[in-house]
Amino acid sequence: MSLELSPDTPAIVQAAAAGVLMLHIGGGAVALAGGGVASAARKGGRLHRQAGSIFFAGMLVLGATSSLLSVLQAKATMGLGGLFVIYLAATAWLTVAEPRKAHGQGAKAMMVFGWGIVALSVAVAPLGPGSLVLGALAALCALADDRAIQAGGLAGAARLRRHIWRSCAAFFVATGSFFLGQQKVMPEAVQGNPLLFVLGLAPLGLMAFWLHRYRQGRRLAGAPAA
């Protein structure tokens, strides 16, 4: 990501933006490292959980700084994207970090956060048509959260599936942004290398694999087992 500030932007604002950009890059690096280790580690094991928490922290920094940079650069869609990344990462983490509280105050707060993204998407729609797409995705997620909360949380494969798709979707934002979106800052020798596309799209492949594996057993915590 590069800064696109107007020439008459005050020096102090430019310096602040540069600092936020460095945090953004650092958060992305942490998210890539944590997500990579979590993807390779044994699922449910200690390393997977620790790497997942590191990934979660990195994605929070990545999403928050993206939103800040969008304000400085007047890019509404990018700002909503940053908030949506925070929403995906936080709900994915909450789903498995405290499964017995998946319908508690944290889950309810994130559902409200999701509806906030929807409201913002409508408000800034005139500034960028992509805002409505993000708003629609956030609305679908918030509706799913509401259903899970009303039923007392998620259990079994349903809980794992939500963790999988939301964490992989957030991870794709990180890998896609770097391996696909930042090739212009990479050495010319590697630009266009097929490996970059494989790495950029890898989270989507992982998502498909694990969702297929846990395709059975969809049920809410309050529903009777089949």
N, C-alpha and C positions, 0 to 999 in steps of 0.2 A: 504494500500500500504506500502511496505517495501523497504528500500534502498538496492540496490545490487551493491555496489561499489567495485572495485578491492582493495586488501589489501594494495597496494602501493599508493593509492590515498592520496594526500597531506592533512594534517589536516585542512587547511583552506577551502579546497573544501568540505571535509566531513561536516564541520560546516555549510557551506553555503547550502549544500544539505539538512541537517537536518532542517534548517530554512525554506527552500522552502517546505519541506514535511509538516511542521506544518501549513504553509499557505494553502497548498493543503487540509489538513484535515479540517481546518477552513472554507475554501471556500465550501467544500463538505457539512459541517454541515449547513451552511447558505443556500445553495441551497436546501437541503432536507427540511429545515424548511419553506423556502419561497414557494417552490413548493407544499408542503403539504397543507399550508394554502390557496394558490391560487386555488388548486384543490377542496378544500372544500367550499370555499367562493362563494357567488352569482356571477355568471359570468357578467362581465362588471361593477360590483359595485366598490366602493372605496377601500374596503379591498382587493378585487381580484387584482386591479391594483397595489396597494402598495406592496402586497405580490409578485406579478409578477415581479416588479422591483427589489425586494430583491433577488428573485430567479435568475434573469438575472445577477445581480452583482456577486452572488455566483458562477454561472456557468462560468463567465468570469475568476474569480480567479482559479476555478477548472481546466479549460481548459489551462490557461496560465501556471500554475504551473506544470501541467502534461507534457506539452511540455518541460519545463525547466528540469524537472527530467529525461525525456527521453534522453535529450542531455547528461546529466551527467552519465546516465546508458547505453548509446548507444542502445536505444530501439526505432528504427525508427517508427514502427507502432504505439506505444503509443504516440509518439510526434504528428503524423498526427491525431490521435484520439482526442488529446487535441485541436488542431486547428479546427477540424471539429465540436467539441462541441461548441467552440466559435462562429463558423459560424452559426450553428443551433440556438443557443440562441439569437444571435444578430439579425438575420433576423426575428425570431419569434417576438422579442420585437419591432423591427422597423415596422412590419406589422400592429400593432395595436396602437403603441405609437404615430405615426404621419401618419395616413392613407392617408392624402392628399399629403404627401411627400414620399409615398411608391415607387415612381419612381424617387426620387431625388438623390442628391449626396451621401447620406448615403447608399441607396440601390445599387447604382452603385459601390461604394467602396466595399461593401460586395460581390457583384458579382465578382469583380476582385479578392477579397480575396479567393473566392471559386475556381476560376480558378488557383490561386496560389497553393492551396492545390492539385489540379489535377496535376500540374507540378511537385510538390514535390513528389507526390506518384509515378510518373514515375521515377524520379531521384533516389529514395531510394528503388525501387522495388526489386533489388537484395538482400537487407538486410532483407526483410520480405515480403512474398506473400500477407499478409493481407493489405499491402499498396495499392495495386491495387484495392482492394474492396472498401476501403475508397475513393480512387480517383474516382472510378466510381460513387459512391453515391454523391460525391461533384460535379461531372460533371452534373449529373441529376438535382441537386438543382440549379446550376449556369445557366443551360439552362432554367429552369423554371423562374428564376429571370430575365433573359434577355427577355423572352417573356412578363413578367409582365411589365417590364420597357418600352419596345417598345410600349405597349398598354396604357401606362399612369397610371399604377398601378392596383391594384385589388379592387373589390367592392363586397359587399354583402357576401353571403356564401363562395365564393371563397377566400376572404380575411380571413375569420374566419377559414376556413379549413387549410390554410397554417399556420396560427398562432398555431392552435391546433396540427397539426402533428409535426411541428418542435419543439415546446416547449415540447411536450410529449416525443419526441425522445431524446431530451437533458435531460429531467428529468429521463428517463429510464437509461441513462448513470450513473447518480448519484445514483439512487436506486439500480440498478444492481451491480454497483461497491461496494456499501456498504453491502447491505443485502445478496447478492449472492456471491460476490467476497471476502468479508472480514470475512467470518464466522470463519475462523481459529483463528482470534484474539478475538473472542467472547467467553464467558464462555461455557464450554462443555455442560452444561445443555440445552442451547438454540441452539446449532449447529444442523443443519438439521431440525429444527422446521418448519413445513409447513407454519406458519405465515410469516417467513422470505422470503419464495418464493412468497407468495401473495404480500407482500410489495415490493419486488424487481420487480415483473412483473406488478404491479398496473398501472403504466403509460401507458402500452400498452393496457390494458383494457379500461382506460379512453379515450385513443386515438380512439379506435374502437367505443366506445359509442358516442363520440361527432362528429366524422366524419360521422357516420350513421345519426345522428340527422341533420347535415347540408349537407346531400348528394345532396340536390337540390340547384338550383340557382347558378351553376358554371358560372361565367362570369367575364370578365375583365372590368376594370373601363371604358374603352373607347368603350365597346361593348354595343349595345342597349339592354335594358331589354326585356325579352320574353313577 
